[in-house]
Amino acid sequence: MKRIIDTEKTPIKLWLDDIEPGAMEQAANLANLPFVFKHVAVMPDAHLGYGMPIGGVMAALGMVVPNAVGVDIGCGMCAVRTSLTDISTEKLKAVLGRIRKTVPLGFKHHQHRQDPALMPKVKDGRLEDLAIVPGEYHNALTQIGTLGGGNHFIEIQKGSDGHIWLMVHSGSRNLGFKVATYYNRLAIDLNRQWGSKIPARWQLAFLPIDSEAGRRYLQEMRYCVDFAFANRQLMMKQVQDALLAVTTPVYFGETINIAHNYAALETHFHKNVIVHRKGATRANPGEIGIIPGSQGSPSYLVRGKGNPESFSSCSHGAGRRMGRKQAQRQLDLAGEQKKLDDQGILHGVRSRRDLDEAAGAYKDIDEVLENQLDLIEVLVELRPLAVVKG
């Protein structure tokens, strides 16, 4: 931990030295919520979000805040170690070509609905009893196994353990967006009816977890978390098939999966609370996590230390140091391409439009790791060889 701010109703504990003013203001808003528990934790990759900073962790007493989870519910990472210890540039290019043919990127979906058996099952209820998921179910059948855009990626990496690794970063696609938007609007309406004293401009409308609306949100949120995992699993299968089509034999290890946008009932400081992680990874004692870099910088497999001060959490990535439009305006295209080319990385930075996801738009991943060594220990460094972006 770098510092503690104690000027608000509850303390704010930060794992970074510099935080942009907008993100700091959002953290202060969280710290002044009437139901916040103990303190607010801000991870070293933190930056401005909607309502809550990305890289924020908040424990709440009896309340859930849809905007403290965000619109990409269940967004997270999958990683798989392969038996390969090396792969040529020619084979990498062939694998990338096959991935682009089988995994829709950006706003693209599958032309035909995928097998419903790939979809998650509703826990503790029936699909038809949910408010949003049933109406989006058939659309979701064309979205499962699709990457999306933004910072989502597929990478082939070389691990410090000597193995080639596969990694997928994606979320719940339009399904999560629809669920998040519906329940945030519902929370806004209900808060207005209840005469909530939380300023609307904070964008932190809440739902009691023992209310019908709160229970329904948590149930649909959990479905979106499961859908996001199913989405990554299908893409990982397509990536593995692409690799097998180019080189054999290849054997694959177990899938490591983590989500970094969700809320969950947990026990901290001897209290049952709803922990909101928005761009943060759970890091229980001994738990394996994934902290991705940007294209051009390493990702890391880590093991959690279960630090109670972060509510057993760590960062979810490097974190942005500049906004998308700012990056497109200010970064040097030739310079960013040269950094990637000099490392021999097959990348997707082709035009100024792609600079929003260039390495220069992100914080230094090594500094981010250094700032949280009280939260995690590094197991494997994964350096990018080839990158597919949405």
N, C-alpha and C positions, 0 to 999 in steps of 0.2 A: 504494500500500500504506500502511495506517495504522500497523501495528505488527507486531512479531515477538515471539512467545513462545518462549523457548528453555529452558524448565524440563522438557521432556519428552525422550524418546529422540531424536526428530527435531523440528525447529522447526515452529511453526504460524505461518503468515503470513496476516494478516487485513486485509481491505479495508473494515473498519467499526470504529467506535469502541466501540459498545455491542453486546454479544452476550449473550443470555440464558444463565444458568448451565447449564442443561441442554444447550444446544447447544455451549457451551464444553467441557463434560465429554465430550461425544461427539467433539469435535475432538481432545481430549487422548487419548482411547482410540485414535483413528486414528493419532496420532503415535507411539504406543507399540506398534503392530503390528510383528512381526518382519520383515515383508516390505515395509513402506512405503518408498518411495523418495524421498530428498532432503528433502522437507518436505510438509506439508499446507497447502492453500490454502483460505481461507474467504472467499467472495464477500460483497459488501455487502448482499445480501438474505437472509443466512443466518438460519435459525431451526431449532428442534428438529424432528428427524425420528425415524425408527426406525433405531437403530444408528449412522447417519451424519447429520449435520445437513443439512437442505435448504440448498442453496447451498454444498456442500462439493465439493472436488476432491481426489482422492487418486490418486497413481501407485503401482502395486504391481509388485513383481518376481515374475513367474511365478505370480501368484495372482489369482483373481477372487472378489469378495465380493458375493453376490446382494443383500444388504441395502444395499450401497453403490450399487446401481442403483435398487432400490425396486420396488414392486408395479405402478406404472404405467410399464412399460418403454416407451421410445420416446415418451413424452409430449413434446409440443412445439408448434410454431407454424407456421402457413402464412399468408402475406400476399400479396395481389394488388392492384396498382394498376389502377384503372379509368380510362377516358377522361373520365368525368364530372368536372366541377369544382364542381358544386352539386347538391343534391337537396332537395326540399321535405319538410316534416314529414309531409304527407299521404302522399307516396310512401314515405317511410321506414316509416310505420305499415303500409302495404300490403305492403311487402317483409317486414317482421317477421311479419306474418300468414301469408304463404306459407312462410317458413322453418319456422315452428312446425308447419305441416301436413306438411312433407316431411322434416324432420330430427327424429327421436325424441330427446327430452331426458331428462335424469336417468337413472332406471333403465329407461326404455322402450327397446325394440328394435323393429326392423321386424317387421311381422306375417308377412312372407314372406322367404325367403332371397333375397339379392341375387345378381347374376351372378357365378359363380366366377371369371370373367375379371378381376374387380376385385381379387382376392386376390393377394398377392405370391407369387413362386416361391421355393422353397427354394434357397439358394445352397450349392454344394458338397455335394450329397446329395439324398436323396429324402424326401418328406413322411412316408411311412410308417415311416421309420427314426427319426423323432423320438419323444420320450417323451410329451409333453403335447399338442402342437399337433394331431396327428391326431384325438385324442378330442374336441377343442374346435372342430374345423374347421367343422362344420355350424352350431354355435351362433354362431361368428364370422361366418358368412354373414348372420346377422340383426343382428349388432352393427356391421358395417362401415357407415360413414355415420351414426353416432349420436354425440351429443355427450358424454353422461355428465353427472356432477354436479360438486360441489366448485367448484374455481376455473376449470373449463372454461367457455369462452364463444365466442360468435360476435359480432363487432362490425362495424359500418359506421362508418368514421372519415373525418375530414377531415385531409389531410396538409398540412404546412407547405410542400409543393411545389405546393399548389393543387389537388391531385387527391383524389377520393374513393377510399378504400381499403377492402378487405375483409380481415378477419382471423379465423382460426379457431385456437382453443387446445383440443387434446384429445389423447388417448393411445390405448393399446392395449386399453382396455375390460377385460372379464373375461378375455380371452385372456392378457394380460400378467400379470394378478393370479394366474391359475392357474400359469403358468410360474414366476413369482417365488416363489410359496409353495412349490411342489414342490421347487425347487432349494435354497431356503433351509433347508427341513426336511432335505433330503438332506445338505447341508453340515453341519448341526448333528449329525446321526447319524454322519457320517464323522469329523468333528472329535473326537467323543467316542471313537470307535474308535481314532483315532490318538493319543489322549492329549494333545490340543492344550492348551497352557498359556494360551491366550487365554480370559479369563473368559467364561462363557456369558452373563452379564448384559450384556456389551457388545453383544450381538446382531450380531456381526461374523464369523459362521462363514464359512469360505473353501473354495475348491476350487482345486487346482493346475490350471493351464491345459493341462498335458500329460497330465492324467488323463482317463479316459473321461467322468467326471461333469463335469469342467471344460469339455471340448470340447463336450459335449452342451448344457451351459448356454449357452455362447457362441453356438452355432448357433441354439438356440431364442430366445435373447435377440435376435439379429439379425433373426430372422423377425418377432418382435414389434415391433421398431423399424420394419421395413418395413410391417407391418400398420398401425401407428399412422399412418404417412404416407399409406397408401392410405385409411384412415379419414378423415383430414383432406381428402384430395383429393376424395373423394365428397361430403363436406359442402360444400366450396368450390364444387363444380359445382352443388349444389342452391341455394346462396346466389346464384351468378351467374345461374342460371335464374330465381330469384325476382326479381332486379333487372331482368332482361330482360323479364319479364312485366309489369313496372310502367312501365318507361321504355326507349325505344330511340331511336337506336342507342347501344349501349355496347360498347366494346372493352376487352379485358383483357390486362394485361401478363403476363409470366412469373411462375410461382408461386415465391415464396421459401419454402423449407422448412427448418426446423431442429428437431432433437430436443434435449432437455435432461435426459433420464434414460437413461443407457446406459454401457457400458464398451467401450473400443476399444484395440487395440494401436497404439501411437504411439511415436515416438522423441523423447525429451527429455533434454537434457544428455548427448547421445551414448549414450543407453541405450534399449533397447527395453523398454517398460513397458506395463502395462495401466492406462490412465487411466480412473478412475471419475468420472463427472460425475452428481451427484444434485441436480437443480435447478441446473444450470450449463450455459452455452452455450459451445460451442467458438468461439474468436476468433483463428483463424490470421491471419497478415498479409494484409490485403485481403479477408478473408472477411466476407460480409454476414450479420448476425445480427438477431434480433428480441428486444427486451426489453419485454414488455408491462407496462402499469400495471394498475390495478384499474378497475372501472367507475366513472367519475368522474375518473380521472386519465389522462394521455396514455400511449401506448406509443411505442416508438422503434425505428426501423431504425438499425442501427449497423454500423460497419466495424471488424473486429478489427485489433489492433496486433501480435498474436503475442508478447505479453509472456511470457518464459520462466518468470517467477516465479509466474505463475498457471497454468502448463502450458497456455498459450494459451487461457485461458478467461475468461468474464465472467459476470455474474449472469444469471438466467433470468427475472427479473421484479422487482417491488417487494419482495416478501417480507412475510410476515405479521408484525405487531407484537403481535397478540393471538390466542389460540386461538378456535376457532369458537364454543364455548359461552360463553366470556368475552365475545366480541363481541355475542352475542345478549343477554347479561345487561346489559352496561354501555353499549353504544352507544344513542344517542337516535334512535329511528326517525324522528320528524318532522324532526329535524335533518339526518339523512343523506339523507332524501328531498328536503329543501329544497336541499341542496348540488347534487344532481343536476338538480333542476327548474330551479334558477337558471341552470345551464349549458345548459339546453334539451336535455338528454340523455333519450332514451327508454330507460328502465331497467326492471329487474325487482325493485326493492326494494319489495315490497308489504306485508310483515308483519315482525314481529320475527324470525321464523325466517330471513328473508333477510339479516339483518344480519351473518351470518358472512361474506358476500361484499361487504359495503358498503366503500366507500373507506376509512372510518375504521378498518377492521380491518387495514389494510396500512400499511407504511412509506411515507415520503415518497419518491416516485419520483425527484424532482429531487435529493434528497440521495443516493439510491442511485446515480444517474448520476454525480454529482459525485465520489463516492468511487472511481470506476473509470475516470477519464479517462486513466489510464496503461495501461488495457486495451483501450479502444475509443474511437472518435470517433463522434459522433452525425451521422447523415445526414438523417433526416426525422423530425419529430415528428408523431404521429398522434393527434388528439384524438377521443374517442368522440362519435358522434352518436346511435347506437342500439345497444342491447346485448341479446343473448339469453343467458340463463343456464340451466343445467340444474336 
